[in-house]
Amino acid sequence: MFRDKDKNYTKRKASEFNKWRTFLQILVCRYFYGIRLKFVYRIEVQGLENVPKDNKYIVCANHLSTLDPPMLAAVMPRRISFMAKQELFNIPFIRWWLDWLGAFAVNRESLSPSTIKTVMEIKKSDWVFGIFPQGTRGVPGTITGVTKGFAGLAKITKCDVLPVGITGTDEVKRIPFTGKIIVRIGKPIPYSDKPEDVVEKWIDAIQELTGFKYIPQNDDDKDLGVKNNG
């Protein structure tokens, strides 16, 4: 199961999202993490009826902690392939672990052609692509650092954007029934030839789903014209 260290982990083919990776993600996320989520964090999932029956959508959630990716993989109907920063693939065990859970490497500074090709390959499989538009973990109660790449990928792949609001994963808990995670899934946002419109709708949706407030950080963010809640 080990892969050569020189493998290009930025590239995935549809055939790689096979029964073995599917089995491992279900085992690790739905069962191992699922027990922790249920008995420690008392997880509550709302809006599963909004998830499309096909796989022509991108899971786009706000980001609070390292628990977010396995948690989403545990609660969503389909297996999810997430981006992971390429530096993590330089660490032998983590490289193997991410590889077999279906993740792929990405340069966070720029969207490469291999990333686009991989997302297209995911669409050919039974999996879906997952991304955190904030790029990195945010401060609880706020939505900041939103990048526009996810809307561009939605346009290129002709996939709708599924907004998912997460609260509670930032609080580390170890004692049973002391935490509370709520995952709210909104209605799909149709892809558009105008990515800025999709970004604006996603931010509005996440504000509504989480109760967090969007805080623009630069002039490009302000140009989105997003309506702040509160």
Backbone as a ProteinNet text record, in pm:
[ID]
protein_1_A
[PRIMARY]
MFRDKDKNYTKRKASEFNKWRTFLQILVCRYFYGIRLKFVYRIEVQGLENVPKDNKYIVCANHLSTLDPPMLAAVMPRRISFMAKQELFNIPFIRWWLDWLGAFAVNRESLSPSTIKTVMEIKKSDWVFGIFPQGTRGVPGTITGVTKGFAGLAKITKCDVLPVGITGTDEVKRIPFTGKIIVRIGKPIPYSDKPEDVVEKWIDAIQELTGFKYIPQNDDDKDLGVKNNG
[TERTIARY]
80.7	0	84.2	213.5	297.6	328.2	339.2	367.3	509	562.7	695.2	696.1	801.5	808.5	813.3	850.9	860	729.5	628.1	498.8	447.7	382.8	323.3	186.7	178.4	54.4	-44.8	-9.7	-105	-202.1	-172.5	-254.5	-329.9	-455.7	-538.7	-613.5	-635.1	-719.8	-846	-953.5	-1080.2	-1065.3	-980.1	-961.2	-899.9	-833.1	-771.2	-874	-992.4	-1097.9	-1175.1	-1101.2	-1148.2	-1207.2	-1237.9	-1301.8	-1212.5	-1078.7	-988.3	-985.9	-974.7	-977.6	-1116.4	-1219.4	-1355.2	-1370.5	-1323.4	-1331.6	-1254.7	-1132.6	-1050.5	-1112.5	-1166.4	-1226.6	-1350.1	-1430.7	-1548.1	-1505.4	-1406.7	-1360.8	-1305.3	-1215.3	-1148.5	-1242.9	-1313.1	-1393.3	-1530	-1604	-1741.1	-1746.1	-1652.1	-1658.2	-1565.5	-1435	-1342.7	-1371.5	-1373.6	-1405.7	-1552	-1638.6	-1780.9	-1812.7	-1741.1	-1762.3	-1728.2	-1615.4	-1574.5	-1673.6	-1715.6	-1808.9	-1942.3	-1986.6	-2117	-2112.5	-2011.4	-2011.1	-1934	-1848.9	-1777.2	-1837.2	-1861.5	-1906.7	-2057.6	-2129.3	-2275.3	-2313.1	-2253.7	-2270.7	-2416.1	-2456.2	-2590.7	-2578.8	-2641.1	-2634.3	-2772.6	-2779.5	-2906.4	-2893.3	-2998.6	-3001.8	-2952.2	-2945.1	-2899.9	-2989.7	-3114.2	-3205.3	-3162.9	-3071.1	-3023.3	-2909	-2854.7	-2742.4	-2793.3	-2738.1	-2781.8	-2762.1	-2844.2	-2834.9	-2716.4	-2676.4	-2559.3	-2434.6	-2322.2	-2198.3	-2150.4	-2242.4	-2204.1	-2210.5	-2138.1	-2131.4	-1998.3	-1962	-1839.6	-1879.9	-1829.3	-1857	-1769.6	-1831.5	-1758.9	-1802	-1715.4	-1748.4	-1656.7	-1705.7	-1615.4	-1519.7	-1409.9	-1300.7	-1260.9	-1270.2	-1236.4	-1122.3	-1108.1	-1005.3	-967.2	-863.2	-819.2	-921.8	-1019.8	-1125.8	-1225.9	-1228.9	-1331	-1329.6	-1212.6	-1216	-1268.8	-1214	-1268.7	-1413.1	-1453.2	-1591.3	-1685.7	-1650.8	-1735	-1739.7	-1625.8	-1622.5	-1709	-1724.8	-1805	-1954.3	-1997.2	-2140.7	-2201.7	-2118.3	-2173.6	-2201	-2300.8	-2337.7	-2227.7	-2152.3	-2046.8	-1909.2	-1813.4	-1675.3	-1625.2	-1536.3	-1488.7	-1337.3	-1291.2	-1148.1	-1115.7	-1030.7	-992.8	-853.8	-832.3	-698.1	-620.7	-490	-402.4	-276	-223	-104.6	9.8	83.2	181.7	293.9	317.7	422.9	395.6	268.5	234.4	276.3	285.3	321.8	472.1	547.4	690.3	719.9	616.6	631.8	584	672.2	640.6	506.7	482.4	358.9	236.6	246.2	132.7	103.2	209.7	191.3	110.5	147	75.8	-68.3	-85	-217	-311.1	-265.2	-347.2	-377.8	-276.5	-293.1	-405.9	-403.6	-501.3	-636.4	-645.2	-775.8	-835.1	-761	-815	-779.7	-694.1	-655.7	-551.1	-533	-428.3	-359.9	-235.7	-153	-185.8	-171.7	-197.8	-105.6	-65	9.6	-92.1	-97.7	-200.5	-180.9	-62.3	-36.2	-96.4	-119.7	-171.7	-248.5	-346.3	-427.3	-360.2	-307.1	-232	-322.9	-279.2	-356.9	-384	-288.2	-308	-422.6	-442.3	-554.2	-687.3	-696.4	-818.3	-845	-739.6	-754.9	-799.7	-744.9	-782.6	-928.4	-974	-1114.6	-1206	-1164.8	-1241.9	-1244.9	-1132.9	-1127.2	-1216.6	-1220.1	-1307.1	-1452.3	-1489.1	-1626.1	-1661.8	-1562.2	-1585.5	-1606.4	-1568.8	-1580.4	-1711	-1724	-1841.4	-1817.1	-1697.3	-1662.4	-1702.4	-1685.2	-1702.2	-1578.4	-1558.7	-1447.2	-1489	-1400.1	-1427.4	-1319.3	-1359.9	-1263.7	-1312.7	-1218.3	-1249.6	-1212	-1309.2	-1279.7	-1198.5	-1195.6	-1115.3	-966.6	-932.2	-792.1	-719.9	-749	-688.3	-790.7	-759.8	-856.1	-886.1	-1015	-1057.3	-1082.3	-1110.9	-1142.5	-1291	-1326.1	-1468.1	-1549.2	-1664.3	-1749.1	-1731.3	-1628.7	-1603.4	-1576.9	-1596.8	-1562	-1463.8	-1339.6	-1236.1	-1152.3	-1071.7	-975.2	-1035.4	-1152.9	-1219.1	-1148.9	-1108.3	-1047.6	-1152.6	-1125.7	-1224.8	-1204	-1098.7	-1065.1	-1175.1	-1248.6	-1352.5	-1462.1	-1494.3	-1597.7	-1547.6	-1418.7	-1360.3	-1361.4	-1331	-1335.5	-1477.7	-1574.6	-1714.9	-1752.3	-1707.5	-1736	-1672.9	-1545.4	-1472.5	-1530.4	-1565.2	-1613.2	-1763.6	-1832.9	-1979.6	-2041.7	-1988.6	-2039.7	-2101.3	-2213.8	-2272.9	-2191.5	-2210.2	-2141.3	-2238.9	-2200.5	-2284.8	-2230	-2295.2	-2244.4	-2270.9	-2169.5	-2182.4	-2128.3	-2212.9	-2173	-2137.2	-2019.3	-1970	-1952.7	-2002.2	-1975	-1937.2	-1844.4	-1811.4	-1686.7	-1625.4	-1507.2	-1380.9	-1388	-1270.6	-1245.5	-1344.9	-1331.5	-1289.2	-1165.7	-1114.1	-1175.6	-1241	-1304.7	-1258.8	-1244.4	-1205.6	-1300.4	-1374.8	-1469.3	-1602.4	-1661.5	-1786.6	-1896.4	-1967.6	-2084.7	-2056.4	-1932.2	-1898.6	-1893	-1885.5	-1878.7	-2012.5	-2018.4	-2138.2	-2098.8	-2109.8	-2082.7	-2214.5	-2236.3	-2353.5	-2307	-2351.9	-2322.5	-2453.8	-2459	-2579.7	-2547.1	-2623.9	-2602.2	-2706.7	-2660	-2752	-2791.4	-2870.8	-2913	-2799	-2786.4	-2678	-2684.2	-2566.1	-2553.5	-2509.4	-2589.2	-2553.3	-2421.3	-2340.7	-2218.3	-2254.4	-2161.5	-2190.8	-2068.2	-2092.2	-1981.6	-1919.3	-1985.7	-1933.4	-1899.4	-1776.4	-1737.1	-1762.8	-1751.8	-1773.2	-1914.4	-2011.9	-2149.3	-2161.1	-2090.8	-2093.6	-2027	-1915.9	-1847.1	-1939.9	-2006.9	-2097.7	-2210.8	-2268	-2378.3	-2330.3	-2207.2	-2152.6	-2133.2	-2076.2	-2054.5	-2187.4	-2286.6	-2418.7	-2475.3	-2458.9	-2512.4	-2442.8	-2310.1	-2235.3	-2268.1	-2288.1	-2330.2	-2463.2	-2555	-2686.4	-2677.7	-2593.4	-2584	-2509.8	-2415.5	-2333.3	-2365.4	-2420.7	-2438.3	-2310.4	-2204.5	-2078.4	-2090.4	-2002	-2003.6	-1887.1	-1916.3	-1812.1	-1737	-1603.8	-1518.9	-1423.2	-1444.9	-1352.9	-1214	-1112	-974.4	-897.1	-950	-881.7	-984	-936.8	-1026.8	-1104.3	-1039.9	-1108.5	-1228.1	-1210.9	-1321.4	-1434.3	-1400	-1501.4	-1580.3	-1513.1	-1579.1	-1686.7	-1686.4	-1787.6	-1926.3	-1933.5	-2063.3	-2147.5	-2080.7	-2153	-2224.5	-2342.8	-2421.6	-2382.2	-2330.7	-2296.4	-2420.1	-2428	-2536.9	-2505.7	-2607.2	-2585.3	-2546.9
-121.3	0	126.7	115.1	233.2	280.7	410.8	470.8	525.4	534.5	589.7	735.6	777.2	913.9	1017.7	974	1067.1	1078	1008.5	1017	1161.3	1201.7	1335	1328.4	1373.8	1362.8	1473.4	1558.9	1661.1	1605.8	1487.1	1429.4	1306.7	1297	1181.5	1139.8	1010.2	958.1	900.3	897.1	846.2	704.8	625.4	486.7	474.9	581.2	578	590.4	639.8	648.9	517	413.3	276.6	223.5	94.8	34	36.2	33.1	30.7	165.4	273.1	405.8	435.8	388.9	405.9	334.8	210.8	133.6	201.6	249.2	309.8	439.7	521.9	646.6	619	522.7	487.5	435	346.1	287	393.5	479	577.8	690.4	747	867.5	834.5	746.3	721.2	641	548.2	463.1	511.3	524.2	566.1	709	802.9	941.2	952.7	873.1	880.2	854.7	760.7	731	852.4	914.3	1033.8	1147.6	1166.3	1274.4	1255.9	1133.4	1106	1114.7	1055	1043.5	1153	1224.3	1335.4	1469	1482.5	1610.9	1620.2	1511.8	1512.4	1580.4	1531.9	1596.2	1594.1	1702.8	1716.3	1764.3	1692.1	1725.2	1765.1	1881	1931.7	1959.4	1933.4	1969.2	1862.8	1736.4	1631.1	1619.4	1663.2	1658.8	1753.9	1847.5	1942.1	1886.5	1771.3	1712.9	1651.3	1690.3	1632.2	1481.1	1412.4	1267.3	1223.8	1309.2	1276.3	1333.2	1328.9	1381.8	1507.3	1579.9	1699.8	1823.3	1816.3	1929	1927.2	2042.2	2057.4	2091.6	2017.4	2045.9	2162.8	2273	2394.9	2438.4	2418.2	2446.6	2552.8	2619.3	2705.9	2616.8	2673.8	2592.7	2643.6	2554.5	2591.9	2510.9	2383.4	2300.1	2183.2	2108.9	1991.4	1878.5	1890.6	1790.2	1802.2	1916.7	1941.3	1840.4	1809.8	1716.5	1576.8	1508.7	1376	1381.4	1491.1	1503	1509.5	1591.5	1600.5	1466.8	1399.4	1268.4	1167.4	1189	1098.1	1118.2	1242.2	1270.9	1284.2	1309.6	1327.5	1192.7	1187	1059.9	998.8	1081.1	1031.5	1053.2	974.8	994.1	1126.7	1192.1	1324.7	1324.3	1381.9	1402.2	1548.3	1570.6	1705.9	1740.6	1868.9	1920.6	1919.1	1899.9	1914.7	1985.9	2073.7	2148.4	2052.3	2083	1989.8	1959.2	2049.8	2024.9	1899.4	1868.4	1750.3	1620.9	1624.4	1504.1	1479.3	1566.4	1544.3	1461.2	1435	1358.2	1215.2	1114.5	978.6	921.1	910.3	846.1	929.7	1061.4	1148.2	1141	1134.6	1120.5	995.5	883.6	757.6	766.3	824.3	835	920.1	1037.9	1126.2	1062.7	1000.8	936.3	833.2	747.7	640.2	683.6	802.8	857.9	939.5	946.4	1010.4	1155.7	1212.3	1353	1368.4	1490.2	1517	1648.6	1662	1777.4	1897.3	2014.9	2137.8	2247.9	2331.8	2452.4	2560.3	2602.3	2696.7	2836.3	2860.2	2992.7	3010.6	2900.1	2911.5	2785.2	2800.7	2690.2	2633.1	2511.7	2453.3	2372.8	2346.9	2264.2	2124.7	2069.9	1935.8	1933.6	2044	2052.6	2046.2	2122.2	2122.1	1983.3	1918.7	1784.2	1684.9	1698	1606.2	1623.5	1747	1771.4	1714.3	1724	1665.4	1513.1	1453.6	1309.2	1264.3	1343.9	1310.9	1305.3	1397.9	1402.8	1276.3	1212.2	1089.2	968.4	981.7	871.5	884.9	804	814	910.4	968.8	1060.3	1203.3	1294.7	1437.2	1510.7	1627.9	1713	1801.3	1817	1902.9	2007.5	2128.8	2237.7	2334.4	2398.1	2502.9	2636.7	2713.5	2838.4	2939.2	2926.2	3019.4	2991.5	2873.5	2842	2791.3	2849.4	2807.1	2822.5	2772	2777.4	2922	2948.6	3082.6	3097.6	3219.7	3250.7	3224.4	3146.3	3119.8	3248.6	3250.3	3367.9	3460.3	3435.3	3520	3434.1	3495.4	3433.9	3528.4	3484.6	3569.4	3488.1	3559.7	3493.6	3409.8	3445.1	3366.9	3386.9	3276.6	3282.3	3247.5	3284.8	3267.4	3141.7	3066.3	2950.3	2846.2	2826.1	2723.2	2754.9	2883.4	2923.8	2905.3	2927.6	2903.8	2756	2671.2	2526.3	2479.7	2540	2505.1	2539.3	2654	2696	2600.4	2566.9	2482.3	2340.8	2286.9	2148.9	2137.4	2252.7	2253.8	2177.5	2206.5	2149.1	2259.9	2231.7	2327.3	2331	2435.6	2451.9	2419.9	2325.9	2289.2	2355.7	2461.1	2529.7	2448.9	2436.2	2362.5	2449.5	2477.4	2558	2469.7	2494.7	2414.9	2503.3	2459.3	2525.5	2420.1	2454.2	2368.3	2284.2	2274.7	2189.4	2255.7	2385.1	2455.8	2427.9	2374.8	2347.4	2201.8	2181.1	2046	1986.1	1870.8	1803.2	1657.8	1606.3	1465.8	1390.8	1463.9	1400.7	1381	1261.6	1233.8	1335.8	1372.5	1459.3	1601.2	1646.6	1783.2	1880.9	1828.4	1915.7	1924.5	2010.9	2022.3	2075.4	1988	2025.8	2026	2132.1	2138	2159	2072.9	2083.1	2114	2227.4	2266.4	2272.5	2198.9	2191.1	2276.1	2371.2	2460.5	2407.5	2482.1	2445.1	2470.5	2384.7	2401.8	2537.1	2591.5	2717.1	2681.4	2712.7	2677.2	2742.4	2668.8	2727.2	2838	2928.4	3046.6	3087.9	3156.8	3213.7	3332.3	3376.5	3485.9	3431.3	3384.3	3326.6	3418.2	3550.2	3644.2	3630.6	3602.2	3584.1	3461	3355	3231	3253.2	3326.2	3356.1	3433.6	3533.4	3615.8	3531.8	3444.9	3360.6	3261.2	3210.6	3116.8	3186.5	3305.7	3379.5	3408.1	3451.6	3476.5	3349.5	3236.2	3109.8	3066.8	3081.1	3039.4	3128.9	3257.6	3346.4	3299.1	3262.8	3217.6	3083.4	2993.1	2858.3	2854.5	2945.7	2943.7	3054.4	3165.5	3282.5	3363.5	3323.3	3396.5	3521.1	3616.2	3741.3	3747	3782.4	3797.1	3927.2	3917.7	4035	4045.4	4141.9	4160	4195.9	4142.9	4169.6	4255.5	4270.8	4354.6	4413.9	4494	4563.3	4466.6	4353.4	4254.8	4196.7	4171.3	4119.3	4221.6	4347.4	4451.5	4467	4440.7	4453.9	4349.3	4243.3	4138.6	4189.9	4292	4347.8	4255.7	4173	4076.9	4145.2	4097.3	4155.7	4089.5	4166.6	4113	4093	3978.5	3955.9	4026.9	4068.8	4136.6	4279.4
0	0	0	34	37.2	-104.8	-120.3	-249.2	-251.7	-370.4	-386.7	-345.5	-277.2	-225.6	-337.1	-458.9	-570.5	-648.9	-605.5	-674.4	-670.1	-778.6	-783.8	-717.6	-594.7	-518.3	-550.4	-648	-689.6	-793.6	-844.6	-950.6	-900	-939.1	-907.3	-1033.2	-1047	-1152.7	-1089.9	-1167.6	-1114.9	-1060.3	-1123.4	-1081.1	-941.7	-894.7	-762.2	-650	-683.1	-582.1	-583.8	-547.5	-560.5	-430.5	-429	-311.9	-189.1	-209	-94.7	-23.5	-99.8	-37.7	19.5	-49.9	1.9	135.4	142.1	266.3	378.8	348.5	453	503.8	412.2	458.9	543.8	505.2	585.4	722.3	722.7	848.1	942.3	890.9	975.5	1016.3	919.1	945.3	1003.7	938.3	982	1110.7	1130.3	1248.8	1360.3	1332.2	1438.4	1484.8	1389.5	1426.5	1466.8	1404.7	1434.7	1580.6	1641	1783.4	1868.2	1838.2	1912	1891.2	1766.3	1735.6	1807.2	1817.2	1877.6	2029.4	2090	2235.3	2308	2238.6	2302	2258	2127	2074.2	2050.7	2071.1	2053.1	1920.8	1813.1	1682.9	1637	1574.2	1519.2	1375.3	1284.2	1142	1092.9	1030.7	977.8	828.3	753.7	612.3	516.2	558.8	467.8	344.9	359.6	245.1	133.6	164	62.5	-22.2	17.7	-55.9	-186	-301.1	-428.6	-432.2	-509.5	-519.3	-604.8	-701.1	-782.7	-716.2	-786.9	-727.9	-799.5	-864.1	-937.7	-848.6	-739	-646.8	-573.1	-520.5	-441.5	-298.9	-202.3	-61.9	-18.4	20.3	58	197.5	294.9	434.3	492.6	597.2	673.4	752.4	798.8	854.5	992.7	1093.3	1230.3	1289.9	1248	1310.4	1220.4	1262.6	1188	1194.6	1280.4	1290.1	1175.1	1108.3	1006.2	890.4	828.3	714.3	749.7	853.2	884.2	931.2	996.1	1040.4	921.6	821.4	702.4	628.4	621.8	557.4	632.9	762.5	844.1	824.1	800.7	800.2	660.6	559.1	424.9	358.6	271.8	208.3	122.3	51.4	-36.8	24.5	-24.7	18.4	-39.6	33.3	-6.2	-23.4	-131.5	-152.7	-125.2	-25.8	12.3	-39.9	-59.5	-81.9	49.3	42	158.8	112.3	195	152.9	121.2	16.5	-36.6	62.3	157.8	256.4	339.8	361.3	441.2	372.4	239.8	165.7	166.9	233.5	251.7	376.3	455.7	579.6	552.5	560.7	514.7	560.9	691.2	735.6	699	718	685.1	536	454.5	310.1	278.7	335.1	312.1	361.9	480.1	542.2	457.5	415.6	333.7	198.6	141.2	11.8	15.7	116.3	121.9	176.3	228.5	265	150.7	38.7	-80.7	-99.5	-14.2	-28.7	-139.3	-186.3	-284.1	-250.6	-295.1	-260	-346.7	-287.5	-361.5	-311.5	-404.8	-370.4	-337.5	-214	-171.8	-229.5	-288	-343	-482.6	-553.7	-689.7	-727.4	-816.4	-864.9	-988.6	-978.9	-1089.2	-1181.1	-1305.6	-1398.2	-1342.3	-1266	-1210.4	-1110.1	-1038.6	-945.3	-1020.1	-1128.7	-1209.3	-1266.2	-1317.3	-1374.1	-1268.5	-1147.2	-1040.5	-1001.3	-992.4	-958.3	-1067.1	-1191.2	-1300.8	-1288.6	-1246.8	-1229.1	-1113.3	-1007.3	-893.9	-939.8	-1026.7	-1077.4	-1155	-1215.9	-1291.1	-1199.9	-1073.5	-978.1	-900.5	-794.7	-707	-591.4	-584.6	-477.3	-515.6	-419.3	-446	-396.2	-447.9	-408.5	-292.4	-193.9	-79.9	-62	-27.1	-11.1	95.9	162.2	260.2	197.3	149.4	79	159	292.6	371.6	357.8	305.7	282.3	405	519.2	644.7	755.3	873	983	1023.5	1045.5	1081.6	1230.9	1270.4	1409.7	1433.1	1535.9	1562.3	1574.1	1511.4	1515.1	1397.3	1316.4	1199.4	1076.2	960.9	833	765.8	750.7	692.3	593.9	517.5	430.1	319.7	273.1	168.7	34.3	-27.5	-159.8	-265.7	-389.4	-495.3	-579.1	-548.4	-630.1	-639.1	-530.7	-530.7	-631.6	-647	-742.9	-886	-906.5	-1037.7	-1073	-975.7	-997.8	-1026.8	-959.2	-983.8	-1128.3	-1174.7	-1312.4	-1412.8	-1391.8	-1485.8	-1490.7	-1373.1	-1365.6	-1379.3	-1385.1	-1393.4	-1275.2	-1157.9	-1033.3	-948.4	-886.9	-794.2	-665.4	-588.4	-459.9	-347.1	-261.1	-147.9	-21.9	29.1	148.8	275.4	357.7	483.4	596.3	694.3	809.3	927.7	984.9	1097.6	1219.7	1333.5	1461.4	1564.4	1652.9	1765.2	1753.2	1634.3	1621.4	1675.2	1702.1	1753.8	1901.4	1971.3	2114.1	2134.7	2176	2196.1	2321.9	2305.5	2418.3	2424.6	2544.7	2563	2655.5	2734.7	2827.1	2754.6	2762.9	2691.5	2719.8	2612.8	2617	2667.3	2650.2	2692.5	2574.7	2453.5	2337.4	2266.6	2167.6	2084.9	1947.6	1847.9	1709.7	1633.5	1557.7	1471.2	1327.5	1239.6	1096.9	1025.5	959	885.5	736.6	658.3	514.4	444.1	365.3	295.2	158.1	88.6	-46.4	-145.1	-246.3	-344.3	-414.4	-439.2	-513.2	-655.8	-756.3	-893.9	-936	-1011.5	-1065.1	-1163.2	-1184.2	-1266.5	-1345	-1457	-1534.2	-1461.4	-1354.7	-1272.9	-1133.5	-1113.5	-984.8	-865.8	-887.7	-777.4	-720.5	-806.8	-759.5	-670.4	-708.9	-629.8	-494.5	-493.7	-367.3	-274.4	-330	-249.6	-191.2	-272.6	-225.2	-119.9	-137.4	-38.2	96.5	93.8	218.4	287.5	210.7	268.3	331.6	261.1	310.8	439.6	444.6	563.4	682.6	657.7	766.4	825.2	737.3	783.4	854.9	804.7	860.9	994.8	1013.8	1134.9	1234	1185	1270.1	1281.2	1207.5	1208.1	1120.1	1142.2	1066.6	969.2	845.7	744.8	764.3	766.4	784.2	666	574.5	461	511.7	441.8	484.5	386.1	265.3	166.4	70.8	-23.5	-115.8	-203.6	-242.8	-326.5	-253	-121.7	-42.2	-35.1	-16.3	-4.7	-134.2	-247.3	-375.8	-398.5	-317.1	-334.4	-301.6	-219.4	-185.8	-100.9	-18.9	62.6	177.2	207.3	315.3	447.4	541.3	672.6	757.1	822.2	917.4	1046.9	1115.3	1243.8	1219.7
[MASK]
++++++++++++++++++++++++++++++++++++++++++++++++++++++++++++++++++++++++++++++++++++++++++++++++++++++++++++++++++++++++++++++++++++++++++++++++++++++++++++++++++++++++++++++++++++++++++++++++++++++++++++++++++++++++++++++++++++++

